[in-house]
């Protein structure tokens, strides 16, 4: 298990949460060649920044969920509890880095002595890095951020959330279904919240054969933090050969 250093509260920075009109323009169809080349270079640099920042993240579990739940909410408590169990099992807990469920998961990992990471996103409202992160990186593009949340993780846990959470968990499901990533555990927590969605998947997608039974069967649903952490750890060790052995060595000549 990696024990994080104590990290003081940081200034968020003036640009966090500010709109990015150039990103809006980029998605509005063809632009000038110079503009599009500049955007492509910025995206490339953002990718490299993410790779370098997270290269030593260790085996991660990514926790998805709404930014809008407060500390008093039962889903906040559930995220905090499962993240603590995951940290005790030796996993780094990674989130989108913001408030709500993300904060709860990062908090649970930190309190359990584990490592807590965040992939923050620049948004006009709602999003700023929470106070329980050992390290974070702020992205301008959702697709780069989602890549980082997937690239370093061996399991994905979704607690209740909105469009963003649905987007993230269904993208993971699609990547697994199409063989773009391995068959990592996918767990939904908050059974009462997810039940109508699972009914829809079963009664519409599965019955109409737009997904296969194996696709539906990959989704595990549980509100037991201990079971979820054990499920993730067991699959990680047995199927993907994770160990508690030495981690990748840093190379001084690469500035690591």
C-alpha positions as CSV (number, residue, x, y, z in Angstrom):
1,X,0.0,0.0,0.0
2,X,1.3,3.5,-0.8
3,X,0.9,5.9,2.0
4,X,0.5,9.5,0.8
5,X,2.3,12.5,2.1
6,X,0.3,15.0,4.0
7,X,-0.7,17.6,1.4
8,X,-1.7,21.1,2.5
9,X,-4.8,22.9,1.1
10,X,-4.0,24.5,-2.2
11,X,-5.2,27.6,-4.1
12,X,-7.6,26.4,-6.8
13,X,-6.3,28.9,-9.4
14,X,-8.2,31.6,-11.2
15,X,-8.8,29.5,-14.4
16,X,-10.6,26.6,-12.7
17,X,-14.3,26.7,-13.6
18,X,-13.9,29.3,-16.4
19,X,-15.6,28.6,-19.7
20,X,-13.3,27.7,-22.7
21,X,-14.8,29.2,-25.8
22,X,-12.0,27.9,-28.0
23,X,-13.1,24.4,-27.2
24,X,-16.7,25.2,-28.2
25,X,-15.4,26.7,-31.4
26,X,-13.3,23.5,-32.1
27,X,-16.5,21.4,-32.0
28,X,-18.5,23.6,-34.3
29,X,-17.2,22.1,-37.5
30,X,-14.3,22.9,-39.8
31,X,-12.1,25.8,-38.7
32,X,-9.0,27.4,-40.2
33,X,-6.0,25.0,-40.6
34,X,-3.9,27.0,-38.2
35,X,-6.6,26.9,-35.5
36,X,-7.1,23.2,-35.9
37,X,-3.3,22.5,-35.8
38,X,-3.0,24.5,-32.7
39,X,-5.9,22.6,-31.0
40,X,-4.4,19.3,-32.1
41,X,-1.0,20.3,-30.5
42,X,-2.8,21.4,-27.3
43,X,-4.7,18.1,-27.1
44,X,-1.4,16.2,-27.7
45,X,0.3,18.2,-24.9
46,X,-2.7,17.5,-22.6
47,X,-2.3,13.8,-23.2
48,X,1.4,13.9,-22.5
49,X,0.7,15.9,-19.3
50,X,-1.7,13.3,-18.2
51,X,0.6,10.4,-19.0
52,X,3.5,11.9,-17.1
53,X,1.4,13.0,-14.1
54,X,-0.2,9.5,-13.6
55,X,2.6,7.2,-14.7
56,X,3.2,6.1,-11.1
57,X,-0.4,6.0,-10.1
58,X,-0.2,2.3,-9.3
59,X,-3.2,0.0,-9.7
60,X,-6.2,2.2,-9.5
61,X,-9.9,1.9,-9.1
62,X,-11.9,4.7,-10.6
63,X,-15.0,5.8,-8.8
64,X,-17.7,7.7,-10.7
65,X,-20.7,9.6,-9.3
66,X,-22.5,12.9,-9.0
67,X,-20.8,16.1,-7.9
68,X,-24.1,17.3,-6.3
69,X,-24.4,15.1,-3.2
70,X,-23.5,16.7,0.1
71,X,-21.6,15.1,3.0
72,X,-25.0,14.3,4.8
73,X,-26.2,12.1,1.9
74,X,-26.2,8.3,2.2
75,X,-24.5,8.0,-1.2
76,X,-21.7,10.2,0.0
77,X,-21.2,7.9,3.0
78,X,-21.3,4.8,0.8
79,X,-18.6,6.2,-1.6
80,X,-16.5,7.1,1.4
81,X,-16.8,3.7,2.9
82,X,-16.0,1.7,-0.3
83,X,-13.0,3.9,-1.1
84,X,-11.7,3.2,2.4
85,X,-12.0,-0.5,1.8
86,X,-10.3,-0.2,-1.6
87,X,-7.4,1.8,-0.1
88,X,-7.0,-0.9,2.6
89,X,-6.8,-3.5,-0.2
90,X,-3.9,-1.6,-1.7
91,X,-5.6,0.3,-4.5
92,X,-5.1,3.9,-5.5
93,X,-8.6,5.6,-5.6
94,X,-9.1,7.8,-8.7
95,X,-12.0,10.1,-9.3
96,X,-13.0,13.1,-11.4
97,X,-11.5,15.2,-8.6
98,X,-14.5,17.3,-7.9
99,X,-17.1,17.5,-5.1
100,X,-19.9,15.1,-4.1
101,X,-19.3,11.4,-4.7
102,X,-15.8,12.2,-6.0
103,X,-14.9,14.1,-2.8
104,X,-16.3,11.3,-0.7
105,X,-14.2,8.6,-2.5
106,X,-11.1,10.6,-2.3
107,X,-11.8,11.4,1.4
108,X,-12.4,7.7,2.2
109,X,-9.1,6.7,0.5
110,X,-7.1,9.4,2.3
111,X,-8.6,8.5,5.7
112,X,-7.7,4.9,5.2
113,X,-4.1,5.8,4.5
114,X,-4.3,5.1,0.8
115,X,-3.5,7.2,-2.2
116,X,-6.1,9.6,-3.6
117,X,-6.0,11.0,-7.2
118,X,-8.2,13.3,-9.2
119,X,-8.7,14.0,-12.9
120,X,-10.3,17.4,-12.7
121,X,-12.1,19.1,-15.6
122,X,-12.5,22.8,-16.4
123,X,-16.2,23.7,-16.3
124,X,-18.2,26.9,-16.0
125,X,-19.7,25.7,-12.7
126,X,-19.6,23.0,-10.1
127,X,-16.2,21.6,-10.6
128,X,-13.0,22.4,-8.7
129,X,-10.5,20.0,-7.1
130,X,-11.6,18.7,-3.7
131,X,-9.5,19.0,-0.6
132,X,-8.8,15.2,-0.2
133,X,-6.5,14.8,-3.2
134,X,-2.9,13.8,-3.0
135,X,-2.4,14.7,-6.6
136,X,-4.6,16.0,-9.4
137,X,-4.4,17.2,-12.9
138,X,-6.9,19.5,-14.6
139,X,-8.0,18.8,-18.2
140,X,-9.8,21.0,-20.7
141,X,-11.2,18.1,-22.7
142,X,-13.6,15.5,-21.4
143,X,-12.3,12.8,-23.8
144,X,-8.8,13.2,-22.5
145,X,-10.0,13.1,-19.0
146,X,-12.0,10.0,-19.6
147,X,-9.0,8.3,-21.2
148,X,-7.0,8.9,-18.1
149,X,-9.8,7.7,-15.8
150,X,-9.8,4.4,-17.8
151,X,-6.1,3.9,-18.7
152,X,-4.8,3.4,-15.1
153,X,-7.7,1.5,-13.6
154,X,-8.4,-2.2,-13.0
155,X,-12.0,-1.7,-11.9
156,X,-14.8,0.9,-12.2
157,X,-17.4,1.7,-9.5
158,X,-20.3,3.9,-10.3
159,X,-22.5,5.5,-7.6
160,X,-25.6,7.5,-8.4
161,X,-25.0,10.4,-10.8
162,X,-26.3,12.3,-13.8
163,X,-25.4,12.5,-17.5
164,X,-21.7,12.6,-16.8
165,X,-21.8,9.4,-14.7
166,X,-23.9,7.6,-17.2
167,X,-21.6,8.7,-20.0
168,X,-18.6,7.4,-18.1
169,X,-20.0,4.0,-17.1
170,X,-21.5,3.3,-20.5
171,X,-18.2,4.2,-22.2
172,X,-16.4,1.7,-19.9
173,X,-19.1,-0.9,-20.7
174,X,-18.7,-0.3,-24.4
175,X,-14.9,-0.6,-24.3
176,X,-15.2,-3.9,-22.4
177,X,-17.9,-5.2,-24.8
178,X,-15.8,-4.4,-27.8
179,X,-12.6,-5.7,-26.4
180,X,-10.8,-2.4,-26.4
181,X,-10.0,-2.9,-22.7
182,X,-9.9,-6.1,-20.6
183,X,-12.9,-7.5,-18.8
184,X,-12.4,-5.3,-15.7
185,X,-14.9,-5.4,-12.9
186,X,-17.8,-2.9,-13.3
187,X,-19.8,-2.3,-10.1
188,X,-22.9,-0.2,-9.5
189,X,-23.5,1.0,-5.9
190,X,-26.8,2.5,-4.8
191,X,-29.1,-0.3,-5.9
192,X,-32.3,1.6,-5.4
193,X,-31.1,4.3,-7.7
194,X,-29.8,2.0,-10.5
195,X,-32.7,-0.5,-10.4
196,X,-34.9,1.2,-13.1
197,X,-31.8,1.4,-15.4
198,X,-31.0,-2.2,-14.9
199,X,-34.6,-3.1,-15.6
200,X,-34.5,-1.1,-18.8
201,X,-31.3,-2.9,-19.9
202,X,-32.8,-6.3,-19.2
203,X,-36.3,-5.7,-20.5
204,X,-35.4,-3.6,-23.6
205,X,-31.8,-4.0,-24.7
206,X,-31.4,-7.6,-23.8
207,X,-34.8,-8.7,-25.0
208,X,-34.3,-6.8,-28.3
209,X,-30.8,-8.3,-28.5
210,X,-29.0,-5.0,-28.8
211,X,-26.8,-6.4,-26.1
212,X,-25.9,-10.0,-25.2
213,X,-26.5,-11.7,-21.9
214,X,-22.7,-11.7,-21.3
215,X,-22.8,-7.8,-21.6
216,X,-25.5,-7.5,-19.0
217,X,-23.9,-10.1,-16.8
218,X,-20.7,-8.1,-16.5
219,X,-22.4,-5.5,-14.3
220,X,-22.3,-6.3,-10.6
221,X,-24.6,-4.4,-8.2
222,X,-23.9,-4.3,-4.5
223,X,-24.2,-1.8,-1.6
224,X,-21.7,-3.7,0.6
225,X,-18.4,-1.9,0.6
226,X,-16.5,-4.9,2.0
227,X,-17.9,-7.2,-0.7
228,X,-17.1,-4.7,-3.5
229,X,-13.5,-4.2,-2.4
230,X,-13.0,-8.0,-2.0
231,X,-14.6,-8.6,-5.4
232,X,-12.2,-6.0,-7.1
233,X,-9.1,-7.3,-5.2
234,X,-9.9,-11.0,-6.0
235,X,-10.4,-10.4,-9.7
236,X,-7.4,-8.1,-9.9
237,X,-5.1,-10.7,-8.3
238,X,-6.5,-13.8,-9.9
239,X,-7.3,-12.5,-13.4
240,X,-4.9,-9.6,-13.9
241,X,-2.1,-10.8,-11.7
242,X,-1.8,-7.8,-9.5
243,X,0.5,-8.2,-6.6
244,X,1.8,-6.3,-3.6
245,X,5.3,-6.4,-5.0
246,X,7.6,-3.6,-6.1
247,X,6.2,-0.8,-8.2
248,X,7.7,0.6,-11.4
249,X,11.0,2.3,-10.8
250,X,11.3,6.0,-11.4
251,X,14.0,7.2,-13.9
252,X,15.8,10.4,-12.9
253,X,16.8,11.2,-16.5
254,X,13.1,11.4,-17.4
255,X,12.4,13.9,-14.6
256,X,10.4,11.4,-12.6
